[in-house]
Amino acid sequence: MKKIYSTLFLAAIASLSASAQQLPNAGFENGWAKTTPYTGGASKETDGLSPESWTIAHVAGYKAPLLGWMGTTLVGGKEAPGYNGSQYAAVITNNPNSIAKSQKVPGYITLGTPFNTANSSGNNKDGGSFGGIDFAYRPDALSIQYKRTQAANTTENGTVVAYLWKGTVKQANVRVSIGSNPTKITMENRDRNILGMETAYGDSPEKSADFETIATINHAVVGSAADWTQLVVPFDYTSTAVPAKINVIFGAGDYFSTSPEEGNSMTIDDVKLIYYSRLASLSVNGTALEGFASDNYTYTVDSEMPEESAFVYTTMGNSGCAKATVALDKENAMATITVTNTNQGGTDIDGEASHVYTIQFNKTQAPEPTEPEGTKYTGSLNIKIEMLEIDVTQPDKIYINDGG
């Protein structure tokens, strides 16, 4: 048997444990609490809720002298029930500022830290997410269940953003509050810097020697979905390195726009990282299997079954955790190739961690028996061995060869 794996991928994951990591609180069931938006200093706790490990981008607003915080705006919360009878899902909505109604606030949720900034008149807007969580695995795709409402007279799409990286990128003088003189910080691991996108404000990004963007997702969610709908988006890998961090962001609208459209809303639940356990290709005796597809598990080949070495295949995915084995049933002329994800908790799109491909070949016909030499007589054969208490008599054909 020939096992074809990318040696680069295997080297990249050699130091990892055998456990596939999922995202924390990925069903948004736990720890809903009031949110204190990040402003680079003292901030206001809002009544807007966020689930444990995630943050919805509620806005603290502007702290006016003597008047306190003004323009606090909430852009989401929890929906009950969630997908498939779960307790909660996360809702994000583009809402107007609570005071300046002409100013629209984007609704999004992230594993990192969200920030929003503008001057006192609502111009020079910027925002996004920075940071993320520790993560040292290479998932193949991201799956969610979602519902989406697109407001009338809007064309804005929702957004799914995710990225894996290692090292650090810093950007100085990034504004993170609202007011005539917004607070500025040196921000680490800003979304736009990791994704290689331009920034309207702040200095040039500075990357550590080991910084590398490893895989990304930037997917537009088009239109409305009144019922729960599954969306599976593959990661785009540009490196064979092992990541150190991940961030995931869901936006009710165009996440990277500074002009969100009011009323667009998205509900998210059942977030899963996908690790493939299927074949990407399969050939027999040097010929690709006719009609092969990764999700087609039964085939018939009009030839006799070859030896094990004739089966050549590759496994899907970037995790390097999908392992395949071949078994031959010569009596029934059937070959099976079993692909198993060795990462505990690492399941494929269908929720399974193992898939079996069955290939039926032509059964070998047994040769016609040949008559022994000698003269054939029809009679009875008697075998008697008293010591072993054997005494058998049965009809049989008897051949006697004259030896001279």
N, C-alpha and C positions, 0 to 999 in steps of 0.2 A: 504494500500500500504506500502511495506517495502522498504525504501531507504537505500541502502548499500553504504556507503562512508567510506573511511579510516579516522578515527577520528584523526589520527596523521596529515594527510594532511590538514584537515579542521582547526585544531589548528594552523598549520604553516602559513596558509594564512589569519587567522582571522583579522589581523591588516592591511591587504592590502585594497586599494581602489578598486572600481568596474571597473577599467579601465585597460585593458591589454596593456602592453607597447611593442612597436615595436622598432627596432633599428633606430638610426638617419640616415638620408640621405641614406636609404637602397636601393634606386635605383641609387645612385651615380649621381644624376642630378645636384647637387648644389656645388658651391664654389670651383671649381677646381683652384688650385694655385700652384706656385712653392714651392718646399719642401726644408726645411733645415734639413738634417739628424742629429739625435742626436749623439753627440760624447762625452758628459760629460763636454763640455766647448765650446769655440768658434768654430763655424762650418761654412761650406760653403753653401750658398743657391744654389741649383741646378736648372737646367731647367726642371728637372723631376717634373711632376704634381701629386698632390694628391687631392682627393675630400674632401670636408668639413666633419669633424668628423672622417675621416679615414686617415691612412698614408701608402703610398707605400714605401717599404724599399729601396729607392735609397741610394747610398753610396757616402759620401762626399770625401772619399779617404784619402790620406796621405799628411799632410802639411809639405813639405820639406823646410828646411832653404833656404832662398833667392828665391826659386822657387815657393813657394806657394802650392796650393792644386793640387795634382797629383792623377790620377787614379779614378777621379769622374766617377761613373757608374750609368746609369739609368736602371731601371728594370720594367718599366711599364708606364701606362698612361691611356688615355681614348679612347674608341672606339665609333664611331658614325655611324649609330644609335645603340641604345641598343635593349634589348628584347622588342618585341611586339610594335615596333615603338617609344619606349622611346628615349630621346635625346642621352643619354650616357650609356656606361657600363664601368667597370674597367678592364683593361688588365694588367696581370703580367707575366713576362718572365724571365727565367734564362739567363743572358747575361754574356759574358766575360768581365773582367775588361778592362776599356778603354785603359790602357797602358800595363799591364801584361796580355796578352790574354790567357795565360794558366790558370789563376785564374778565376774561375767561380763564379758569384755573384747570390745568390738565389733571385727570384722574389716572393714577398708576400705582402699582404695588411692586416692591422690590425686596430682594434679600440684602441689598446694600443700604446705604443711607441716602434718602431723597433730599434734595435742596431746591429752593425756588428763590429767585431774586428779581427785583425790578426797582426803578426809581420811584419817587413819590407819586409821579403822574402815571405810573404803570408802563412806562417805556423802558427800553434797554433790558428786556426780559431775557432770562436765562434759567437754566435748571437742569435737573437730571438725577443721576445716582452715582455714588462713589463707594468703593469698597465692595465687600462680598463676604463669603464664608470659605473656610478651608475645605479643599476638595482635591483629591489626588487620584482621580479615575478618569476614564475616557468613554463616556456614554456615547451611544450612536445617535440617539434622537431624544426629543422632548415631547411628551404626550400630555394633553390637557382635555378636560371636558369644559365646554364653555357655552354660554348663551350671550347674545349681543343684541342691543337695541340701537339702531341708527336713527337719529332724530330726523324729522322732516327737513327737506331742503339742505341736507348735509351730504358731503361726498367723502368725508374723512374715514379712513380705514382704522381698525384697531391694530395693535402691535404686540408681537411676541419677540422679545430680545433676550439672548443668553450668550455668555461668553466664558471661556476658560483661558487662564493665563498663568504665567509664573513671573517672578521678579516684581519690580515696583516701577511705576511711572508717576512722577510728581509734576504738578503745575502750580506755580505761584500766582498770587493775586487773583484768585477766583472769588467772585462775589457770591455770598450765600445768604444775604438777608434783603429785606425790602426797606427802602427809605432813600433820603436824599444823599446819604453817604453810607452805602451798604458795607457791611463787614466783609473783609477779604481774608482768605486763608490760603495756605499752601495745601492743596488737595492731593491725596494719594489715591491712585487707581480710579480715576474718573472714567465713566463709561466711554465718552467720546475719545479720550486719549488711548484707551485700550483698543478701541475699534478703528483707530486711525482716522477719525473724523475731525474736521475743522472745528475750532471754538471761536466764538465771537469775542469773548472776553478772557483775560488771563494771559500769563506769559507763555512762552514756548515750553512744551512738555520736556522733562528730563527723565530719561529711562536708565534704570540700573543695567549693569553689564549683562545680567542674566534675564533681563525682561524679554518675554516672548508671548505674543498672542497665539494660542494653540488652536482654538476652535470657536466658531461664532454662529449665531442665529440672529437674523433680522427679518422677520416675517410679517407681512401685512395680512390682517384678518379682514376679509372683504364682506360687506353687506351685513344683513341681520341674521340672527338665528334664534327663533322663539323657543325652541326645545334644546335640550342638552345635545351637544354635538361634539364628537371627538375630533381633535386636531393633533396630528403627529408631524413634527417638523424635524428633519435630520440636521445634525451639526455639520458645519462645513469645516473640515480639518485642514489646516495649513502647516502643521508641524507634527512630528512623531514624538515630541517631548511629553513627559508626564506633567500635568498641570499642578499648581499649588492652590488655586482659588477658582471660584465660580460665582457669577452673579446672574440672576434671572429677573426679568422685568416684564410685567404685563401692563399695557396701556389701553385705556378706553378709546383713545384716538391715535393720531400719528405721534408717537412718543418723542420724536426728534424735532417736532414743529413747535414754534413759540406762538402759534395761533390756533389753539384747540377750538373745536366747534362744539358749542353748548348742547348738552343733552345726550351725546353719544355715551353709551354705557356698555360695560362688559362684566359678566359674572364668570368667575373662574373656580374650578374645583378639580380634585383628583389629579394633581400634578405628578407625573412619573418620568423618571429617566429610563430610557429604553436601551437594553443591551441585546443585540441580535443573537439568535441561536439557530441560524439557518445557513444553507449553502449559497454561495454567490455564483458558482459554476461547477459543472460536473461533466467529465468526459470518460468514455470507455474505449479502450484500445486506440487512443489518440483522436477520437471523434467526439465532438460535443454532443451531449444527449439531446435528441430531437425533442423540441417542445419544452425544454427545461425552463422552469421558473422557480424562484426561491420559495414561493408559497404553494407549489404543486408537489405533492409528496408521493405520487404513484405513477410508475412508468412501465411500459412493455417494450422489450427490445427483441426483434426478430433474428435472434442468433443464439448460439449456445453460450452459456455463462463462462466468462474467462476466469483466469486466476486473479487473486486479490491485487496484484501489482498493476493490473490493467485499469484500475479505477483511480482517476486523478481529479482532485477537487480543491476548491478554495472556500473558506468560510467568510460570511459577511461581517462587516463591522470594524470598528477602530479599537475596541476594548482588548482584543487579543485573548478573550476568555472563552470563546466558542471553540470547543474541541470536538473532533469528529472521529468515529471509528467505523470500520467496515466489517460486516459478518456475512459469510457465504453459507447458504443452505443448499448444498449440492444435490441432495435428494429431490428437492422441489424446484431447483434451478432458480432460486431467488436470492438476491443480494439486498441487504439493508445497510444504509448509512445513517448513523445516529449522531446528531449534533447536539451537544449539551453545553449550556453556559455554566462554567465552573464557579462563577461569582454567586454566592448566596444572596438571594433577593434580586438578582439581575434577570428580569424577565423581558421577553420580546413583546411586540405590539399586541399579540393575542393573549398575553398574560402567562404564556408557557415559557419554561426554561429549557425545554428539550424538544427536538423535532426529528422524526424518523422518515427517511426517504426509502421507498421500496421499489426495486427494479425486478420485474419478472422476465426471465429469459426462457428460451425453448428448452423443454425437457429432453434429455438424451434418450433416444430409443434403444432398448436392450436388444442385442443381436439375437437372431434366431438360433436356437440350440442345434448343435450338429450331432448326427448319429455316431455313436462309437463304432469302431471297427468290430467285425465279427458277425456271426449269424444271430439274428434276433429271435427270441422265443418269448411267447406270452405265457406266464405261469405265476408261481408264487415264490417269494423270497423269504427264507426262514433264517433268523439269527437267534442263536441260543448260546448264552454264556451263563452257566450255572453259578459260577463264583460271584457274578455280579447280579444274579437273579434277573437276567434279561432273557426274555423268550418272546420274540416278535415274529409273526407271520403275516405278510401282506401281499396283495397282488402287485406285480411289477413286471417290467420288461427286462429280460435277461439276455446279455450278449455273451456268446461263447466264441472265442477266437482260437482256431485250430493252430496249435503251436508246433505240430509235427510229431 
